[in-house]
Amino acid sequence: MPEPKLTARYPTDLPAWKALKAHHKAISRQQLRELFDEDSNRFEQFCVEAGDLVLDCSKNYLTAETRELLVQLADEAGLRERIDGMFAGEHINNTEDRAVLHVALRAELSDQVGLEEPGVSEVWQTLNRIEAFADAVQRGDVRGATGRRLTNIVNIGIGGSDLGPVMASRALRAFWQPGMRFHSVSNVDGTQLADLTEELAPETTLLVVCSKTFTTQETMTNAMAARQWISGALGERAVARHFAAASTNHAAMDEFGINPEFRFGFWDWVGGRYSLWSAVGLSLALVIGMDNFRRMLSGGRRMDRHFRQARFGENLPVLLGLLGVWYNNFFGAESQAILPYDNRLDRFPAYLQQLQMESSGKRVRRDGRPVKTDTGMVIWGEAGNNAQHSFYQLLHQGTRFVPVDFLLPARSSGGRQPQQDLAIANCLAQSEALMEGHESDDPYRVHPGGRPSNTILFESLTPDVLGQLIALYEHKVFVENAIWGVNAFDQFGVELGKKLAKSLEGAVAASEDYRGGNQSTRGLIARLRRY
Ligand code: F6P
């Protein structure tokens, strides 16, 4: 279904934007803690729940009036139509003329999503095939070339074909099936593969080549190197028993020699950074089992329903997205920190980096005109107390204004509740200190306070909850870009560097002259040759 008209109005021209400008002047003069002093019901008013997630956004520069104006901004920017357009399968990725339907990957057959025939049933067929394969590998019905069980699953991919499986497999460590182990290889330099091949036995290793295009330099280089490792140790015929793949490029999977039974397709309406829910999650499903994988899908779907149905003022992704715009465009925040208090979420900030920065790192709008406001913030972060002992100094006393999202599970995912209780105490202490600050006669010890945060609380890090968290942030990014009028689903900015790397390959590897580029590149190549 083609996309109808592109939104033409700049957000800065909308009445709500102008009202928010004036409102910002007033509210930014206030101390955050004063907002609590003024309203004894503040926590209840700004604590919103959906599914298993509790979002406390009371520690923000946010009053009833702010929320109203932000919701008005969403209305005036046409957010409702944009959401409907995504679910209806409109080609909202207008620069690539594609629908954006990762929501269909976690839909029930009865859900109204605008997927062309055969619709969600095709998605389900692939899920069923993944299930049969994952079960067979876990039961030992599918074995390696020497008859040994395949218990070491190695995901070979990069970007969206790596970060999702890696983040989720670490987050869901408590759900790994007996004996199964997850590993990954992504960077092109070959060190990860070198380390893994030292540690793993080829007889028990299943390598999952994960690439939407099956042409990505890093992934194909690593996949070919892994292929040599397997065929060198077990013979060429073992390739068909030790490799599986997820891709939209069936011809390339053929050419590589991927066993037709061990390959799983997906579709061009699944963006790389939104693809964990598709066959890109194959390596994850192999390790946590398909029941858990389906629970993650159902968590995503729960958040989709909430996003679609809840009023904007009580809608978690809408609130997070609007707060993102509020801090980015009105307070001038350049970055946002993601701070999970469960070490198993240690790759969640990296996952969100791609999700948010590849989606929102744009300076041209959907309608081709330059933006007039800043777009994507720099996303960064680290898990819990490790972060406290590293960069929190800057958050508390530095000159930068960095809004924070804390992610906080009540229960330990590692079965050590007393230690998780310590983590919780630390998390609560940090958000309080950031907000309240600390007065002192000694200027070195003053904490100015007034530093805002969201706390996203949940009972425990289950597959269902992880699905809700991922979908929450996917939709948050959607909201921000809908306000800015930006297409969140292309990534042309990564192409130029890739092209240049291709043209430099020969010059770096051989003694071939490099005539392109500039003095600096040529100078560095000349120096490199000395080594
Ligand atoms: O870095 C650019 C990018 O296209 C990402 O969007 C994508 O997730 C990644 O490369 C990997 O692409 P592929 O899955 O095709 O190997």
Residues whose N, C-alpha, C, O or C-beta is under 5 A from the ligand:
A	BS01	F6P	I158 G159 G160 S161 C210 S211 K212 T213 F214 T216 T219 G272 R273 Q491 V494
